[in-house]
Structure formats: C-alpha cells, structure tokens
C-alpha cells in the first residue's frame, strides 16, 4: 500500500505538491493537514481571481509525505513480572501450625531441669494472631506484589528467607556484617536512650575492648568508675566482658546520660546475640528504658519548682 501511495506521490502534479508545502511548513492551529492545504489553495486561487480545485493525486502525495516525515515515538519496553500468589496468615485450629514464620517472635529455650508439669507464668499481654498477607511464609505489607517492580523499588526485590530478620541495615541472610581489616565480621547491634542522650552499640567477638566515640571508655567517661561500670554492666553481670569488643557511638546529653544510653543499647545488642539472656537482663532491668528526666523550668518562675513569693501589696 505504501508503494502505491509513493507512486501516486511521484505522479502528482507540481502545482498540487506546491499547494501542500505550506501545510507542513506553517501549519495552522486547529486544522488538519488536508484542510490546511485546501484552505491555502483556495486563498491562492482567490488572489489570482480564478477558482482552483485540488486534484486527488495531490492529496495522496500529501498523505504519503506526512506519513514518511512524521516523527515516531519510541516504544516503551515493558518488563513482564509474574506475580507470585499471596495468601493471608492463618493458624490451623487443630494442629496449631501457622502458614508463616515470624522471626521477631522469639522464645526462650526451656531448661531440662524444669518439670514438665510446670505452669508458665502469664505475661499479661493478650495474643493477637497475625491475619495479614503472607508471601512464601514471610509476613509482608499489604498492597505489594512480588517480585517487586524494579522501576519503583531498589533491590532486593524479594523478601528474606523464612525465619530471617530484615531492616536496620541487615544482610539478606538477616545478620549484620562489617569490614574489619578487609575481613567480613558479624556483629550485633542495639540502640538505647537515657535522658536526652542516645547511643548505638555494636558488639563483636573479641577480648574485652570498650571504645566510645573512637576513644577508650575509661578515658571517655573521665576515669569515673561509676559511669564506666554502668555502661558495661550487662556484659559484666553475665561474665561475658572479656569475650566481646564493644564499639559505641553516643551523642546528646551529658556523660551520665550517655552512660545510661550505652547500657540499654548494650543489653539490646546482647539480646540479639542470645535471646536466652533476656530473662536475666529483664529481671535486672537492663532492658528497661529509664524515663526519669530533669523537670523543665516553668515560665515566669525562677526554677522548675521554686516560685516567686506572693505579696498582696
């Protein structure tokens, strides 16, 4: 069909081709190319005082030229993604088995010397079963389809394997790793707060070094033993001080508040390493956030509690 149109374009009259030139050079807004050509030819005919009729071969030539020189849009490449089925979380009422694995729901290993008929002490918290979406036994957020669209999300496009934790800079296998002297070393991390101070603590297998903000902990805490012992108390209480190296970063508040923040962050990092340490640390209140703060000063008063004396006159 294009060959026939091209032949018609070559056999068209020169006058018809000349009539189509203004249609492509200066197109009028709101008119199609053919209507613009007819309008231009009629204006030329009126200017000469004669009525002009456009031949059909000229129309075919204009259509052929328009099709040849029209810019073509680039085709969008669509990535075919086969979405995996997503089911809802449920618990079998007969067997109690779940179709998902929650890695953050950790349990303590029961000691062998505990009798089998021992009753479990209730925690006081009501259990709410998970009923959200589940993808390959991994609880996921609502409204997502896996694998994720690479045009909208950064990799990894798949959730971690069942039983592995995610988030907070973890590797795909659910653990934390850092490079120490070009060697990949696993570490465990925790975050703690006290007063207006905050601390991030990482523990690695080592020989008992304690570094805070790039300095030795004893020097950082001004050689004050109460602050230094308070910061590393969870490891010392479990006799693990010389088996781990502590790398802490603290900011905000004062030295005393930073020592309390390091203490809480260290206890949470130890819980990541061994969840069976949780009952001992919880009993000693190492995992409890201390909410005691300095009472703020009141407006119009000299201090937090001190008041100006009242005088009637």
C-alpha positions, -999 to +999 in steps of 0.1 A: +000+000+000+029+024+008+044+017-026+012+026-044+010+058-024+046+066-031+039+061-069+009+084-066+032+110-049+056+109-078+029+112-105+012+141-087+012+175-104+038+201-094+010+225-086-005+201-061+028+195-044+034+232-042+000+236-026+010+211+002+042+229+011+025+254+034+007+226+052+040+212+066+060+245+069+034+267+086+005+246+099-025+265+112-037+257+147-069+237+148-068+224+112-057+191+098-030+190+071-055+183+043-078+211+054-049+235+057-038+226+021-073+232+008-075+265+026-041+276+012-051+266-023-084+285-022-066+316-009-042+313-039-070+309-063-089+339-049-058+360-051-055+352-089-092+356-095-098+320-105-114+291-087-089+263-080-097+226-075-071+203-058-065+170-076-068+137-057-033+127-066-020+157-046-040+146-016-024+112-018+010+128-022+005+149+009-007+120+030+023+099+019+047+127+028+031+132+062+035+095+069+071+094+059+083+125+077+062+122+109+084+116+140+078+082+155+075+077+192+099+054+210+082+022+221+081+016+258+097-016+270+075-035+294+091-058+319+070-089+323+067-098+360+049-129+371+034-121+405+035-149+430+004-158+449-001-141+482-022-157+509-035-145+543-019-155+576-038-182+595-034-208+622-047-243+619-071-247+649-065-285+651-027-287+649-018-251+658+006-248+628+010-215+611+015-207+574+040-180+582+072-176+602+077-145+624+114-141+631+108-114+657+086-137+678+115-154+697+111-178+725+134-189+754+147-225+754+133-243+784+159-258+807+160-295+812+157-293+849+123-276+847+095-301+854+072-309+825+040-300+845+053-266+855+028-239+846+040-209+826+038-176+842+014-153+822+029-122+808-003-102+810-003-094+773-031-106+750-021-126+720-034-114+686-028-138+658-015-125+625-040-124+597-022-102+572-007-111+538+019-139+536+044-145+508+064-177+509+059-180+547+071-144+552+047-117+566+046-088+541+029-054+539-004-050+522-007-039+486+027-054+474+032-079+446+064-100+444+089-098+428+088-060+433+088-037+403+125-026+397+112+007+383+097+016+417+119-002+443+156-008+449+168-043+452+164-068+468+131-073+451+123-105+471+117-108+509+143-126+530+140-163+536+116-175+562+129-171+597+154-143+588+151-108+602+152-077+580+156-040+582+182-018+601+209-025+575+208-063+578+222-085+551+198-107+530+205-136+554+192-115+584+226-108+600+248-077+604+283-076+589+311-051+589+346-050+573+375-051+598+409-051+581+394-063+548+376-091+567+339-096+569+329-099+605+295-104+620+283-080+647+252-075+668+236-041+673+213-022+697+200+013+703+194+029+736+183+062+752+186+079+786+176+114+795+184+134+763+213+111+752+212+084+726+237+056+718+243+030+692+263-001+703+278-029+682+294-059+698+318-083+681+337-113+692+369-101+709+389-098+741+371-071+760+379-038+743+355-009+750+355+020+726+332+050+728+333+076+700+367+065+690+382+067+725+388+043+753+357+041+775+377+048+807+392+079+792+359+090+777+340+087+810+367+109+827+381+080+847+349+079+868+344+043+876+306+046+883+299+058+847+323+032+831+309+003+851+273+014+845+279+014+807+293-021+805+272-036+834+251-060+813+282-078+799+299-078+833+268-092+851+268-122+828+306-127+829+309-120+792+330-089+794+362-104+781+345-123+752+332-093+732+345-060+720+321-030+724+320-003+698+297+025+709+287+059+694+269+083+718+256+118+713+234+143+731+230+149+768+259+146+793+283+119+803+259+103+828+231+102+803+253+087+776+265+060+801+228+050+807+221+051+769+251+028+762+239+004+790+205+000+774+219-003+739+244-029+750+217-050+767+196-050+735+226-060+714+232-089+738+196-099+734+201-101+696+231-124+701+215-147+726+178-144+734+181-168+763+198-140+782+166-119+781+151-132+814+182-123+835+186-089+819+149-082+822+149-091+859+179-068+865+161-040+845+189-037+819+163-038+792+140-011+808+141+024+794+147+048+823+122+077+817+134+099+846+141+133+832+150+167+846+118+186+852+117+217+829+117+252+842+084+270+843+077+302+825+076+332+849+093+312+877+129+310+886+132+272+885+112+240+880+097+240+914+108+273+930+082+300+930+084+337+935+069+348+969+034+361+968+028+396+980-006+410+983+006+446+981 
